[in-house]
């Protein structure tokens, strides 16, 4: 006799019964994050596929399998954050009076035309404009320029800040279910330098009770 969806997916948290999962084991639920960082190559990149590979180290991603979670883990996405891993950059105002180049301008250029599309299994969600997916936290510097040599220079730093965009209804990634978050641009963007971009899913992870 074939198992029903409830039988196949039990036991899972009661509030997740309307979502798909494939793990018939005892589970515990913890607050957690999934994150993935990739490099945007200046004047070249038009697509970045996050979570699709196992990283060289956990500073780049906490994925342990390429594009899926191992059984019996599942993840409930409650918010999506985008973070730009940038340094503070000092630029010469005199050389760029019309359009101040640097990391702040680079972020503006990327979010002006970029979009994020999430694919879980054979379903797509989005696209979402990048500027509506803030990091929600990050360095808030106090910067200044002084002295004769620095009189025409300015230090720049920026992030997408503001309240998190809460995803509701939430989206669940089931065990062994393929997923990818693709960041897309209609054309390559001319930046001042290559930039590392991180996508983070904020939410809850279900895992086997140890």
C-alpha positions in Angstrom: 0.0 0.0 0.0 1.4 3.4 -1.0 2.1 5.8 1.8 0.1 9.1 2.0 1.9 12.4 2.1 1.4 12.6 5.9 2.7 9.1 6.4 5.7 9.7 4.2 6.6 13.0 5.8 5.9 12.2 9.5 7.1 13.2 12.0 7.6 16.9 11.0 6.8 20.1 12.9 3.0 20.5 12.9 3.2 24.0 11.4 5.1 22.6 8.4 2.4 20.1 7.4 1.3 22.2 4.4 4.8 22.0 3.0 6.6 19.1 1.3 9.2 17.1 3.1 10.5 13.6 2.7 12.0 12.7 6.1 10.2 10.0 8.2 12.4 10.5 11.3 12.2 12.3 14.6 13.2 15.9 14.1 14.3 18.9 16.0 13.9 22.5 14.8 16.6 25.1 15.3 17.0 28.7 14.1 19.6 28.7 11.3 20.9 30.2 8.1 22.0 29.0 4.7 24.5 31.2 3.0 26.5 31.3 -0.2 29.1 33.8 -1.5 30.2 34.3 -5.1 32.4 36.8 -7.0 30.9 39.2 -9.5 33.5 39.8 -12.2 33.6 43.4 -13.4 32.2 43.8 -16.9 31.7 40.1 -17.3 29.1 38.5 -15.1 25.5 38.3 -16.0 24.5 35.4 -13.7 25.6 34.0 -10.3 24.1 30.7 -9.2 24.3 30.5 -5.4 24.2 27.3 -3.3 25.0 25.2 -6.4 28.5 24.0 -5.3 30.3 22.8 -2.2 32.7 25.6 -1.2 36.4 25.5 -0.5 35.7 26.6 3.0 32.8 27.7 5.3 33.7 31.3 4.9 32.1 31.1 1.4 29.1 28.8 2.1 27.8 26.3 4.7 26.5 23.9 2.0 27.8 20.4 2.4 26.2 19.0 -0.8 25.9 20.8 -4.2 22.4 22.3 -4.5 20.5 20.2 -2.0 20.3 19.4 1.7 21.2 15.9 3.0 18.5 13.6 4.3 16.8 14.2 6.8 17.5 18.0 6.9 15.0 20.5 5.6 14.9 24.3 5.8 12.2 26.9 6.1 13.1 30.2 4.4 11.6 33.1 6.3 13.7 35.9 4.9 16.4 36.5 2.2 19.3 38.8 2.8 21.9 40.1 0.4 25.3 41.2 1.7 28.2 42.8 -0.3 31.6 41.8 1.1 33.3 45.0 0.4 36.2 47.0 1.9 36.2 50.7 2.7 37.5 52.3 -0.5 39.1 55.8 -0.8 38.6 57.5 -4.1 39.6 60.8 -5.6 36.7 63.1 -6.0 38.5 65.4 -8.5 38.9 62.5 -10.9 35.2 61.5 -10.7 33.3 64.6 -9.9 30.4 63.7 -12.2 30.0 60.2 -10.9 31.8 59.2 -7.7 33.3 55.8 -8.4 33.8 53.2 -5.6 32.0 50.5 -3.7 28.9 52.6 -3.0 28.4 53.3 -6.7 29.2 49.7 -7.5 26.4 48.5 -5.2 24.0 51.0 -6.7 24.8 49.8 -10.2 24.3 46.1 -9.3 21.0 46.6 -7.5 19.5 49.0 -10.1 19.2 46.2 -12.7 19.8 42.9 -10.8 17.1 40.5 -9.8 17.0 37.2 -7.8 15.2 34.1 -8.9 14.8 31.1 -6.5 14.2 27.6 -7.9 13.2 24.8 -5.6 12.6 21.5 -7.4 10.9 22.4 -10.7 9.2 25.5 -9.4 10.5 29.1 -9.6 9.9 32.0 -7.1 10.4 35.6 -7.9 12.0 37.5 -9.6 12.7 39.9 -6.7 14.6 43.1 -7.3 17.9 43.2 -5.4 17.2 46.5 -3.7 14.2 45.0 -1.9 16.4 42.3 -0.2 18.5 44.2 2.4 21.3 42.7 4.5 19.6 44.1 7.6 22.9 44.4 9.4 26.5 45.2 8.7 29.3 47.7 9.4 28.1 51.3 9.9 31.2 53.4 9.7 32.0 57.0 10.6 34.3 58.2 7.8 36.0 61.5 7.2 38.7 63.0 5.0 41.2 65.7 6.2 44.5 67.3 5.3 45.9 68.8 2.2 46.6 65.5 0.4 43.1 64.1 1.3 41.2 67.2 0.6 39.8 65.9 -2.7 39.4 62.3 -1.5 36.5 60.5 0.2 36.2 57.1 1.8 33.1 55.1 0.8 31.3 52.1 2.2 27.7 50.9 1.8 25.2 48.1 2.3 21.6 47.4 1.5 20.2 48.4 4.9 16.7 48.7 6.3 14.1 46.2 7.7 14.2 42.7 6.4 11.8 41.8 3.7 9.8 39.0 5.4 8.9 36.2 3.1 5.3 35.0 3.7 4.1 32.5 3.0 7.5 30.9 3.9 9.2 28.5 1.4 10.4 25.1 2.5 13.4 23.2 1.0 12.8 19.4 1.6 15.6 16.9 2.1 17.4 16.0 -1.2 15.4 18.6 -3.1 17.4 20.6 -5.6 17.5 24.3 -5.2 19.4 27.3 -6.5 19.2 31.1 -6.1 20.2 32.8 -9.4 21.2 36.4 -9.4 20.7 37.8 -12.9 21.5 41.0 -14.8 20.3 42.0 -18.3 23.9 43.0 -19.2 27.3 42.9 -17.5 27.8 45.8 -15.1 30.9 48.1 -15.2 32.2 48.2 -11.6 35.3 49.7 -10.2 36.5 46.3 -9.1 35.3 42.7 -8.7 32.9 42.2 -5.8 32.0 39.3 -3.6 28.2 39.0 -3.1 26.5 36.8 -0.5 23.0 35.5 -0.5 21.7 34.3 2.9 18.5 32.4 3.7 17.3 33.3 7.2 14.9 30.8 8.9 14.7 27.4 10.6 16.4 24.1 10.0 14.8 20.7 10.8 17.3 18.0 11.5 17.5 14.5 13.0 17.5 14.4 16.8 20.9 13.3 18.0 
